């Protein structure tokens, strides 16, 4: 009887030890995998900066897969954003928007305000590249609404400038272009951003009668 009781006690100790070992291993593995995911992401950025899209997207996909495995959500969204940029440059606009929508949802979940702004801008750019200028304007309006909400005044001014370019060069709506240039200029003067002030003034001057 004592022998049986001893064996049961020993078995419980073994199980408890294995559980503790599993928990320790799991805790130590996740930070390692996070660092690996980050390293793969940086490698992808390096390849992309050198113009090697194939190797870049392979690194981003590997990093994304690892980030999904460990639920490393910022890593997931960053990789998705980079992959979408590549798809946009390839003219794969629908695919780019699908990926950007997923990234946007993650950024919103994490309340990462600057990244939400960048992703909304990237979505608008897919429509610009796709020459769907009316939808691009709609997306820029959505971006302005977000940047106003988060007090990103420079972001609002830059988006208004981009909208003005579309109205002027593609939609031939010159009064709308003038309005957007003027709105952007007002904000930029308030911010004292001389670089963009000069740029907007030069474009606004081309609309003067």
N, C-alpha and C positions, 0 to 999 in steps of 0.2 A: 504493500500500500504506500509506504513511504517512498519506495522507489518510483512508483507511478506518479505520485505527487511531485517528486523531484523532477521527473522528466517533463511534466506539464509546466512547472515553474521555469525550467530551463528553456522550453519552447517559447513561452511568453517573452522571456528576456531576449531571445534571438529575434523574434518578430519585432519587438520594441526597438532593438538595435538597428534592424533593417529599415524600419520606418524613419528613425532619426537620420540614418545614413542617406536615405533617399531625399529627405528634406534638406539636409546640408548640401548634398550634391546639386539639387535643384536650385538652391539659392546661389551657389557659386557658379553654376552654369549660365544662368540668365545674364548676369553682368558681362561675362565673357562673350556671349553671343551678341549682346547689344554693341559691344566694342567692335566685334567682327562686322556686324551689319553697318556700323558707322564707317569702318575702314573700307568696306566694299563700295559704299556710297561715294566716299571721297575719291576712290580709284575711278569710279564711273565719271565723276566730274572732271578728273584729269584727262581721261580719254576723250571726253566731249570737248574740252578746251583745245585738244590737239586735232579735232575734226574726225576722230574715229568713232562714228556713231555705233557701229556694230559691237565693238568691245565695250563701249559705254553702256549701251542698253543691256548687255549681258551682265555687267556688274550691277546695274540697278535692279534687274530682275532677281539676281541672286540675293542682293541685300533685301529686296522686298519680300522674298520668300522667307528669309530668316526672320525678318521683322514680324511677319504674320504669325510665324510659328510661336514666337515668344510674346506676341501682342505688344510689340514696341510701336505704338501708334504714331509718334512723330516720325519715326523711320519709315513707316508705311507711306505716310502722306508726302514726305520729301521725295522719296523714290518715284512715287506716282507722278508728282509734278514734273520731275526731270524727264521721265519717260514720255509724258504728254508733250513736252516741248519738242522732243525728237519727232514724235508723230506729226506735230504741226509743221515742222520744217519739211517733212516728207509729203505733205499734202493730205495726210490721213486725218482729216478734221473731225469726222464723227468719232473715230477711235480716241482721238485726243480729248474730245469733250467728255466721253464716257469716263476716262481715267481721271480727268480734272474734277468731275462731279464727285467721284469717290474721295479724292483728296480733300475737296472742299468740305465734305461731310465730316471727315476726321478732324480737320482744322477747327470746324465749328464746335465739335464735341469737346475739343481741348481748349477752346476759347483763345486760339492763337491769332490775335487781331491782324498783325502785319501780314501773316501768311494767307489769311482769308482774302485780304485786299489783293495780294499778288496773284492768287489763284483766280479771283474774279476777273482781274485784268487779263490773265492768260486765256480765259474762256472767251472774253471779248475779242482778243487777238485772233482766235481761230476763225471767227466770223469775218474779221477784216481780211485775213488771208484767203478765206473762201469767197470773198467779194460779195458777201451778204451784208451790205453796209447798213441796212435798216435794222437788222437784228443786232449788229455790232453796236449801234446807237442805243438800242434797248438794254444791252448788257452793260454798256458804259453808264447808263442811268442807274442801273442797279448798283454798280460799283460806287458811284457818287453818293448814293443813299447810304451805303455802308461806311464810306470814308467820312461823311458828315456825322454819322452816328458815333464814330470813334475819334472824332476831332483830328483827322488826318488832312489838314488844310492843303498841304503841298500835293498830296495825292489827288484831291479834288481839282486843283488847278491844272495838274498835268493831264487828267482825264478830260477836262473841258477843252484843253488845247488839242488833244487827240480827236475829240468829237468835232472840233472846228475844222480840222484838216479833212475829215470825212465829208462834212457839209460843203467845204470849199472845193475839194478836188474830185469828189466822186458823185455827190448828190446834187451839186451845183445850186445849193440853197445858201446863197451868199449872205442873206440877212441873218440866218441862223448861225452861220460861221462867224459873222461879225459879233453877234451876241455872245457866243461862247469864248471867242478871243478876249472880249472885253471883261467877261466874268473872271476868266483866268488871270487876266492882267491885274484886276483889282486885288485879288488874293495875293498874287506874287509881290505886288508893291507893299502890301501889308506885311508880308514875310521878309521883304528886303532881298529877295532872290534875284540878283542882278543878271545872272546867266539866263534864266528863263524869261525874265522881263524883256531882255533884248530880243530873244527868239520870238516871243509872242508879238512884240511891237513890229518886228520886221514882217511877219506874216499878216498882221492886221493892216499894215501899210499897203499891201498888195490889193486890198479890198477897197481902198479909198477911191472915190470917183475922180 
